C-alpha cells in the first residue's frame, strides 16, 4: 500500500523513489570525452512554461511549490503551460505497477491580464487502467483572483468542468481592469478524483488561433478510400492496376474524377472507432500507398461525420419557441411576407419523418406541405453498413430516391435528427405545432446520415456535388460535423458555392467546447454556426475559433437564461418508431445542429421574393453583409461568437436596402508588437475580390500608436497601412492593447470602418522558455530490436533550450524523440505533454548513424500538436513513447511491466 504523502513529507517519499529508479544518463552527458555519435539541441516554442511541481518533479524531490499565493509561478503574455494535478495518490494500475501519481490539487500562476484575454484549460486523463479505481472524470476549475488590501477577491466568474474532458475557456470582459492577477487551476479537494495532465494557455485579442494540444483522431470507414484521379487519367486502366496491385475490389464513382475505393470482400464495413489501432493503421497505410500510385492526385480516408445534437425530450413544448422572437423573426416576417416562399433548403441529414417510410405516405404533418422530392433523382445517399432502410436501387440497402428517415426502433432515437432540423428551418405555419424560421420555404430532404446519425465523406461528397447542379436548391444545411479534414469534400463545397448563382452552405460548428476545427464548418466557403442560450451566451458545449462565423439559438438544457421557467432547449418536429409504429411528435434538443438551421432559414427569408431584391442574394453577398455586421448583433468576442448573433430583422433590412457592401480584410488580422518589433505592415484587400476602395484614415485612440496609409492611385483593390508604436514613457512591465480603426469608402457607399486589434509587450527580459525535464530517446528502427530504447538522456532547459548527446551508438537506423512525463506514468509525448520528434513532430523519420558522427541535429518541442492537414493522414493510436528504466521495489529487482491502455 502506498504511504500517505503530504507536503510536509514529500521529500522522504521522493528520496526513496529516486533510489527505486535507475535512469540512464540522467545528467545528459554523452558518456565519453570523444566526439559524440549524435548530438544537437531541442528548441522550445516561444512563451512555453511548465508547472513546477509535476509528478515527475515530485518523484525526484526537485519540485518547486506553486500551490500557495506567495509561490505563484509567473507567466508571460500568450503563455502555454503544461501541468499536472491530482486529488489522489496511488500506484498506477494498482499495486502491480511501479509508477506513482502524487497528490497535488492546486497550482497558482501570476500574469498581467488585459480585456479580451482568453484563458483556456485542456485536460487529459492519465491511463485508463486507473478508472477501475476512480470511475469518474476529474473536476477542474480556473479562477482569476486579485490580491489587494481587502484580501483575495474573485474578479470574474470561474469556469469549471466535470463529467467530460472538454476544454474550458474564459474570456475577460471589456470592462476588465488591466493589471497583475492570480490564475488558480485546481482539481478540488474531494480526494476521489483521478490524476490528469493539463495545458493552460493565455491568448490576447491579437491571437486568432487556438491551441491544439492533442492529436485529432477522426473516425473513418475501414478499408475504404476517397481517391481523386489526375486529369485525363484512364479510369478503366487505373481500376485494373488498382485491383491487381493495391487490392481494390470495388469502386463507386463520386463525380469529377473522384472515386470511392474499397478493398476486401466484406460488404459490411466497420468504423475505425470500433477497431483496434493496428486495424486502423492498416487502412491508413493502404490509403498512403494508394496516394503514391501513378495517376492518383489524392487519396484520403472515407471520413465519418455525425449529427451535432443531444438531449431529446418529448414533452409538450408548443408554446416554448423562445428562439424565434429572440432573433426577431416575427418582426422580420412583417418585412418578408413571402416568408421564404419557394426558396429551396436542402436538409443534409438523417432524412425526414414519414408515416410510412418505405412508401409514399405523408411526411410529418408540420412539414408535409413544404417537403419536396425531385423526380428520378437520388436523394438518399447513405450506403454500405451505415444504411438501415433496406432500400436501394438494386433492391438492397444503398442509395435510392426516398430520403425518408427509416428510424431505428429505439425509444431514444438519434435518427429523427433531420426532422428536428427541418422543422427549425421551415416548419409550416398551420396552427397545429411549431413554426419554422422560413415557413413557406421548400424542404428538400437529402439523406446523408444513417445508423446512429453517422455518415461518410464519400456519401456526403456525392450528395453535395449533386446539389450543386440543382436549380431548385438555394441553401444547404449541414447539421453535422467531424474532425476529418477532407480535401475532396472541400472541393465539392467550393463547387456548390460557386456553381451558377451559388448555394449558401451552413454547417454546425460542433459540440465539443473546443477550438479544434470541425469540418465542414471550418472550410472557407461554409458558414459555421455556434450555439447560444436564451440570453445570447455561448452554450457550454459549443465550439469556438475557426469553426464559428456567427452564432444562433442552439439551447443549453443546463440553463434558463431567459428566465421563462423552462430550460433553454430548442423545440421542433420529431418522431418515434418503437416496434415499427411511426408516430409524429415534437421534442426539445440542444446543439449546434439546432443553431445552423436558424441561419439557413434567415437566408431563405432573404432569398424570398421581397420586392425582387431577394433574387440578388448570393452566398458572396450574404458573406459581405455578414462581414459588415449587417446580419448580426454583437454578443461577445469574435473568437467565441464570430460576427455575432443572427438577427432576422437586421438581415431583412439589409436585403431590402439592396446594397451589398464591399468590405475590407487585413493581413495579418491582428498585430502583436514588442520591444524588438515596434512596426509592421497591414495589407488591405477587398471582398468580393477585385472591388476597389479608398482608405481615408487610419487612427488609434492610444497616444503610443500611429498609422500611415500607402495607396497609390485610389480607389484601388489594395492598400498598405504601416502601424508603429512609440515606446517612449511606457512602463516596460505592462502590457498594452488598443485598436487601429481604418476608415474607407467604396463606389456608391458611405464610410465604413475596419478594426484591427493591436497589442504591445515591451518587457525585454529573455523568454525563460521551459517545457519541463525532457527524456531524450534513441529508439532502434530495425531488426529484432525495433522499437527498443537503445539509449536515453534526461535533460533540463538552459537558456531556453535543451542540449543532448549520445555516444557509443552502433551503426544503424534510429528514431530520435524527446518529451516530458508530467504525470510520471512512464510514457512521454502523451497528449498534454511536451514532445519533439525528428525531423517534424507527428511525422517521425529515421536517422542513419554510421562511422561519421552527426551534430547540430535540431528538434522542436511543444505542447502543441500538428493538425491533420499538416500530417496528411490522422495519427491513430499514438500513446507516447515508453521511457527506458529498471525498477527496484520491495527489495527485489523486477523488469518494467507495461500497463494495459
C-alpha positions, -999 to +999 in steps of 0.1 A: +000+000+000+013+035-009+021+055+022+003+089+025+022+118+011+015+153+022+036+185+015+054+180+048+068+146+039+071+147+001+108+148+004+111+115+023+088+097-001+106+111-032+140+102-019+130+066-017+116+068-052+148+083-066+166+051-054+139+030-070+145+042-105+179+038-123+176+062-152+203+060-179+224+092-184+203+114-163+227+143-164+227+145-202+264+136-205+273+117-236+292+091-215+326+098-232+350+125-238+352+118-275+331+134-302+295+122-297+280+100-323+248+121-323+243+155-307+222+186-310+197+209-294+160+209-287+144+243-293+114+253-272+083+271-286+081+308-275+063+316-243+063+279-232+063+271-194+059+240-173+042+235-140+070+235-114+055+206-094+046+179-119+046+143-108+080+138-124+095+165-102+077+153-071+091+118-077+127+132-076+121+157-048+130+186-071+095+202-073+091+239-065+058+246-049+033+268-067+003+258-045+005+289-023-003+325-032+032+336-024+047+309-046+026+317-077+045+309-109+049+339-132+037+336-168+044+358-199+018+371-222+003+344-245+019+317-224+014+280-229+018+259-197+019+221-193+009+209-159-003+181-136-029+178-109-045+150-088-068+149-059-054+115-050-023+094-050-016+058-056+002+034-078-010+034-114-029+003-122-029-009-086+000-024-066+015-043-096+026-011-112+059+007-105+047+042-112+031+066-087+008+095-092+011+121-064-015+143-047-013+179-060-047+197-060-037+233-068-014+254-090-011+292-088+002+313-116+005+351-119+001+371-152-005+405-165-040+404-180-060+428-201-095+429-215-102+403-242-076+379-229-086+343-232-077+317-206-081+281-218-077+248-200-074+215-217-072+183-197-060+148-205-067+119-181-039+096-171-041+059-182-074+043-184-063+015-161-068+037-131-105+042-140-112+009-122-102+027-090-117+061-098-146+057-123-152+094-129-137+123-148-118+149-128-133+181-115-112+211-126-117+248-122-099+280-133-103+312-113-089+347-118-081+364-085-069+398-073-049+403-041-052+437-026-057+454+008-091+438+012-078+403+007-081+378-021-110+386-044-125+367-073-128+391-102-147+371-128-170+341-127-148+310-125-150+283-152-152+247-142-158+213-157-167+178-147-183+148-163-163+151-195-129+163-206-140+192-229-118+223-227-130+252-206-125+288-219-128+321-201-127+354-220-121+385-199-148+412-204-143+446-220-146+463-186-119+441-170-092+463-153-057+456-167-031+446-142-014+417-125-037+388-114-035+353-099-047+324-120-058+294-099-060+259-115-075+234-092-090+199-091-107+204-058-100+186-026-125+158-027-098+131-027-117+109-052-106+124-085-081+108-109-048+124-120-047+144-152-023+164-173-033+198-184-024+226-208-032+261-197-030+287-224-033+325-224-041+344-256-050+380-263-072+395-289-044+395-314-041+357-312-068+344-336-059+307-335-062+283-306-040+257-291-043+222-303-028+201-275-039+167-288-038+146-319-071+145-336-084+110-343-114+114-367-135+084-373-134+068-408-147+037-426-122+009-426-108-005-459-122+024-479-106+055-495-118+085-514-095+088-544-091+116-569-075+107-603-053+132-621-070+148-651-070+127-683-062+095-664-078+064-679-101+053-651-106+019-666-069+013-669-063+027-634-090+005-619-073-026-634-040-015-620-055-008-586-072-042-585-040-061-593-015-041-573-034-025-544-062-050-536-090-027-547-122-049-550-149-023-556-152+013-569-180+038-568-180+070-589-185+102-569-182+126-598-154+148-613-125+122-612-135+112-576-140+075-567-147+056-535-125+025-535-126-004-511-105-035-506-116-069-492-148-088-498-170-078-469-200-056-477-203-046-440-177-020-433-167-012-397-160+023-385-125+030-372-136+037-337-149+001-335-115-014-345-081-019-330-053+006-335-035-019-357-065-023-380-069+014-383-032+018-392-035-009-418-062+011-436-042+043-434-011+026-447-031+013-476-045+048-483-010+062-482+001+036-508-029+045-530-018+081-529+016+072-542+003+053-573+008+069-608-023+088-619-036+094-584-038+131-573-053+125-539-062+096-516-078+102-482-099+082-457-136+080-461-142+102-430-172+099-408-194+129-398-222+128-372-252+148-362-245+176-337-274+174-312-281+159-278-308+155-251-341+146-268-372+153-248-408+145-258-428+169-235-453+195-249-432+225-260-456+241-284-455+274-266-418+275-259-403+286-292-382+313-275-356+313-303-379+330-329-386+362-310-350+362-297-336+366-332-366+389-342-381+365-366-417+377-362-407+413-370-387+400-400-419+383-413-436+417-414-410+429-439-407+395-457-443+385-460-434+358-486-416+341-456-391+324-479-416+312-504-402+288-530-367+291-517-352+256-516-335+245-483-317+211-487-315+194-453-285+172-454-292+149-425-309+116-414-339+121-437-373+133-427-401+116-407-427+098-429-456+079-415-448+050-439-411+055-446-409+027-472-439+040-492-452+073-505-470+082-472-474+117-457-444+134-441-445+149-406-478+170-405-458+201-396-435+197-426-457+179-452-468+209-472-432+221-476-414+189-484-404+184-520-387+155-538-371+158-572-384+130-596-360+103-606-332+118-585-312+101-558-319+119-525-309+091-501-271+089-504-264+066-474-246+035-485-229+004-470-231-006-434-244+029-424-277+023-443-305+007-424-336+015-445-334-018-465-339+002-498-316+006-527-317+010-564-308-027-568-331-040-541-307-038-512-296-012-488-279+017-505-286+049-524-322+054-536-349+080-544-365+080-510-350+103-483-374+092-455-359+086-421-362+048-415-360+052-378-342+026-357-369+013-333-352+028-303-371+048-277-344+074-276-336+075-313-310+097-330-325+091-364-351+118-364-324+144-361-331+156-397-368+160-389-359+183-360-335+204-381-360+207-410-387+220-386-364+247-372-357+260-407-391+256-424-419+241-404-453+251-418-474+278-401-505+256-398-515+263-361-510+226-351-474+227-339-444+249-343-434+274-369-401+275-388-379+305-394-390+304-431-424+287-430-430+290-468-396+277-479-394+244-496-376+215-478-355+191-499-345+163-476-312+147-486-303+117-465-266+115-458-266+103-422-276+067-414-273+044-384-269+064-352-268+097-370-235+087-387-224+094-423-193+091-445-174+117-465-179+097-497-217+098-494-216+135-484-193+144-513-216+127-538-247+144-523-231+179-523-219+176-559-254+166-569-270+195-551-245+219-567-262+214-600-298+215-589-315+249-596-343+241-571-318+243-541-306+276-527-291+267-494-276+236-480-280+230-442-254+205-428-261+200-391-233+175-389-196+176-384-164+157-377-126+162-373-118+148-407-103+175-430-113+161-464-098+178-494-124+161-517-153+174-495-139+209-495-137+208-533-173+197-535-184+225-512-164+250-533-182+238-564-217+242-548-207+277-536-196+288-570-219+269-593-244+293-611-257+317-585-242+295-559-256+277-529-250+290-494-236+262-472-245+264-435-230+239-410-229+232-373-198+243-356-196+213-333-204+204-297-170+197-281-164+231-265-131+233-282-113+255-307-102+224-327-116+229-363-148+209-370-155+201-407-172+211-429-179+242-407-142+253-407-140+255-445-138+290-461-169+286-482-191+274-453-209+295-427-201+278-394-227+284-367-221+282-329-249+279-303-261+303-276-287+301-248-317+323-242-296+352-231-272+351-260-244+335-240-223+308-257-237+273-248-212+253-227-208+227-254-205+250-284-172+251-302-152+283-307-125+296-330-121+287-367-154+268-370-176+297-359-186+325-383-216+336-362-240+321-336-277+313-333-300+298-308-289+262-301-301+260-265-285+248-233-306+225-211-285+234-180-297+270-181-328+291-180-310+322-192-342+339-205-360+332-172-391+318-187-392+289-162-380+263-187-346+250-198-332+268-228-338+240-253-350+241-289-384+226-297-391+212-331-406+184-351-397+148-341-410+113-344-410+079-327-409+044-342-409+020-313-417-016-326-422-002-361-450+021-352-443+055-366-458+084-347-452+121-354-445+144-325-423+172-311-392+172-290-366+195-275-329+192-283-298+213-278-267+216-301-251+235-328-272+213-351-302+233-339-283+267-344-274+261-380-310+259-395-319+292-379-293+307-402-304+287-432-340+299-425-329+335-423-311+331-457-343+317-471-362+348-459-335+370-476-337+350-508-375+352-509-394+374-533-391+406-511-398+431-538-375+413-562-343+422-543-341+387-529-332+374-563-300+394-560-289+375-529-259+352-534-236+334-510-209+360-516-233+389-509-245+372-478-209+369-467-203+406-474-233+416-453-221+392-425-186+407-425-200+442-425-220+434-393-254+439-411-268+405-403-260+401-366-259+419-333-228+418-311-229+394-281-192+387-273-157+383-286-153+371-321-132+340-311-164+326-294-192+343-312-178+351-347-197+381-362-224+379-335-259+366-331-280+362-363-308+388-364-336+381-388-349+417-388-315+432-394-310+407-422-342+416-439-335+453-436-301+448-452-316+428-480-344+453-487-318+481-489-305+463-519-269+475-512-244+448-508-213+463-492-177+459-502-157+450-471-120+451-463-099+424-447-064+428-432-034+405-434-025+399-407-059+402-390-043+414-357-009+429-347+015+419-319+043+444-313+072+440-288+105+457-279+122+442-309+094+448-334+078+482-330+064+485-365+046+463-391+026+465-422-011+455-428-021+445-464-057+455-471-078+438-497-114+439-507-142+414-505-156+405-530-122+402-548-112+429-573-136+455-559-120+489-553-119+512-523-103+543-509-087+544-474-095+578-459-078+574-425-061+550-400-062+561-364-059+548-329-071+563-295-038+552-280-012+580-280+017+555-283+004+541-316+004+557-351-005+546-386+003+557-421-015+548-453+001+539-487-024+536-515-012+547-550-039+559-572-070+554-551-095+539-555-077+506-559-080+469-550-054+470-522-036+493-498-009+491-471-012+505-436+020+508-416+015+505-378+042+520-355+045+520-317+064+547-298+076+532-265+088+565-250+075+568-215+057+534-214+061+510-185+081+480-198+064+458-172+029+464-185+010+451-215-008+475-238-038+469-260-057+491-284-072+491-319-064+506-353-096+520-369-092+521-407-119+541-424-126+535-461-151+543-488-163+523-518-181+534-550-216+544-541-212+535-505-207+555-473-178+554-449-170+521-433-146+510-407-123+480-403-110+475-368-076+457-362-066+447-327-030+457-316-011+446-286+023+458-273+046+439-249+078+459-240+093+436-214+128+430-228+139+402-204+147+370-223+119+344-227+127+319-200+113+291-220+110+258-202+089+228-213+100+206-183+126+178-179+129+160-212+137+124-217+156+121-250+153+086-265+172+069-292+149+042-305+160+013-327+142+012-360+153-021-374+159-058-367+146-078-338+152-048-315+129-024-335+111-002-310+136-007-282+151+023-265+188+019-271+200+050-251+183+076-231+193+110-217+174+133-193+180+170-199+168+202-184+163+236-201+192+260-201+189+294-218+156+285-233+167+252-250+180+217-243+213+201-253+217+163-258+244+139-269+248+102-275+280+082-278+289+045-283+259+040-307+260+011-330+256+020-367+220+016-379+186+033-383+171+051-353+142+073-343+151+103-322+124+116-299+121+136-267+094+147-243+081+152-208+065+127-184+045+152-163+022+126-148+050+101-140+034+071-157+065+060-177+054+074-211+065+107-227+048+126-255+013+118-245-014+144-253-009+173-229+029+167-226+057+184-245+070+164-274+098+166-300+103+142-329+129+141-356+125+158-381+090+171-376+065+165-348+039+140-358+059+127-388+089+109-373+115+096-397+146+075-391+181+090-388+211+069-400+241+066-378+274+052-390+311+059-387+307+096-391+292+115-362+262+137-366+259+170-348+237+201-346+206+180-351+177+203-341+144+192-327+115+214-317+094+207-286+060+220-279+027+212-260+010+218-294+002+190-318+001+193-356-033+193-374-044+166-398-039+189-427-003+192-417+001+155-412-017+144-443-034+115-426-046+110-390-022+097-364-042+070-347-034+050-316-004+071-306+001+068-269+036+082-265+070+066-260+079+044-231+110+055-212+138+031-205+145+020-169+146-008-145+127-007-112+137-019-078+108-022-054+102-040-021+138-053-021+138-072-053+145-063-089+117-065-114+116-056-151+091-029-161+056-041-169+037-020-194+002-012-181-028-020-203-042+011-220 
